[in-house]
Amino acid sequence: MSRFLSGRISRMSPYIPGEQPRGGQYIKLNTNELPFPPSPKAIEAINREVLRDMRLYPDPEVSVLIKAAADFYGVAPSMVYAGNGSDEVLAFAFMAFLERRRLFAPDISYGFYPVYARLFDADYQEMPLREDLSLSVDDYMKVHGNIVIANPNAPTGLAVPVEDIEKLAAARQDRLVIIDEAYGDFWGQSCVPLTEKYDNLLVVQTLSKSRALAGMRVGLAVGSPALIEDLNRVKFSFHPYNINRLSLIAAAEALEDRKYFEKTTAKIISLREGLKSALRERGFSLTDSQSNFVFAKSCKTGGGELYLKLKEKRVLVRRFDLPRIRDYLRITVGSEGEIAALLSALDELRA
Ligand SMILES: Cc1ncc(COP(=O)(O)O)c(C=O)c1O
């Protein structure tokens, strides 16, 4: 740490991302990427674009992408915002709406929320999940303040019914409800349609998971035109060219290629359900994850030990050393071959 670092940043604990090992030495089931490539149309578009106009800045209005997203969601383009990954979308939302304001979030959820809260000076309040790690909307009905919920939640994978989220938005017009649907496509339900009705609801999505574009860094937000205008105010005060030329067209093509999206998403859901059953047969307890990962606890081996043993066998999963969930592993739904390798590693370990 240099002597120049400002006090607020020096007191922060930065987010620690999942390991990104170089080379292919691991079966990588730790950061919820898709085991399939992105839409071939996205890849073709990237190849085309690489040969053109790289000396020019990208479109700061990201019009092609906004139009593709608006068409996909069936909303007006003025209700869509695009950012450099949903992490940046969330960061800009925290910056725009939450400074010195109270924000409630589940005690077990996406690790970036408390980090952004500190960075952008929000008053962050954790709301405990129930004993079974599910979320009770009633807890949030009682409190005054803004709300951020990942739905389905991470790392539990559990989803809150859309009707319950609607109750939260409807109960108090003076609070902002941010719903992070990074994994929503693997659940098949979304709060996006509610954004037409509630101007205090902001839904955030990503192309990193269901569109297999984690490396391109594209996230989206859908909300009232006023909320979207506010996010653009932050963007144009910070980094107007936040989405590069390749990401822009790759994301637009991926959103347009509905057939590929539906096929790959359905495949992941079916693999997830198969993986859940296979783990249950081996004595694991699991949440009923609606995401592209499962959240599972061995009845024989502690989480820390199992994480390391799997790593020795070149299978990389994610573990959070936190109260209540330290014995769980979050395991990305990989390809059939990757799932088979995981299960045979578990069998060899007698986990
Ligand atoms: C709940 C949740 N929200 C947001 C993100 C950020 O995704 P990205 O920045 O790749 O869009 C993640 C990434 O793992 C996540 O798990």
Ligand as a Chemical Component Dictionary entry (heavy atoms), coordinates in Angstrom:
data_LIG
# 
_chem_comp.id                   LIG 
_chem_comp.type                 NON-POLYMER 
_chem_comp.pdbx_formal_charge   0 
_chem_comp.three_letter_code    LIG 
# 
loop_
_chem_comp_atom.comp_id 
_chem_comp_atom.atom_id 
_chem_comp_atom.alt_atom_id 
_chem_comp_atom.type_symbol 
_chem_comp_atom.charge 
_chem_comp_atom.model_Cartn_x 
_chem_comp_atom.model_Cartn_y 
_chem_comp_atom.model_Cartn_z 
_chem_comp_atom.pdbx_ordinal 
LIG C1 C1 C 0 -24.987 -12.847 -8.777  1  
LIG C2 C2 C 0 -23.991 -12.298 -9.743  2  
LIG N1 N1 N 0 -24.182 -11.076 -10.216 3  
LIG C3 C3 C 0 -23.329 -10.520 -11.098 4  
LIG C4 C4 C 0 -22.217 -11.211 -11.532 5  
LIG C5 C5 C 0 -21.254 -10.521 -12.458 6  
LIG O1 O1 O 0 -21.231 -11.051 -13.714 7  
LIG P1 P1 P 0 -20.584 -10.280 -14.947 8  
LIG O2 O2 O 0 -19.835 -9.074  -14.420 9  
LIG O3 O3 O 0 -19.689 -11.263 -15.594 10 
LIG O4 O4 O 0 -21.719 -9.854  -15.818 11 
LIG C6 C6 C 0 -21.974 -12.504 -11.058 12 
LIG C7 C7 C 0 -20.787 -13.228 -11.508 13 
LIG O5 O5 O 0 -20.477 -14.320 -11.139 14 
LIG C8 C8 C 0 -22.883 -13.063 -10.142 15 
LIG O6 O6 O 0 -22.691 -14.290 -9.643  16 
# 
loop_
_chem_comp_bond.comp_id 
_chem_comp_bond.atom_id_1 
_chem_comp_bond.atom_id_2 
_chem_comp_bond.value_order 
_chem_comp_bond.pdbx_ordinal 
LIG C1 C2 SING 1  
LIG C2 N1 SING 2  
LIG C2 C8 DOUB 3  
LIG N1 C3 DOUB 4  
LIG C3 C4 SING 5  
LIG C4 C5 SING 6  
LIG C4 C6 DOUB 7  
LIG C5 O1 SING 8  
LIG O1 P1 SING 9  
LIG P1 O2 DOUB 10 
LIG P1 O3 SING 11 
LIG P1 O4 SING 12 
LIG C6 C7 SING 13 
LIG C6 C8 SING 14 
LIG C7 O5 DOUB 15 
LIG C8 O6 SING 16 
# 
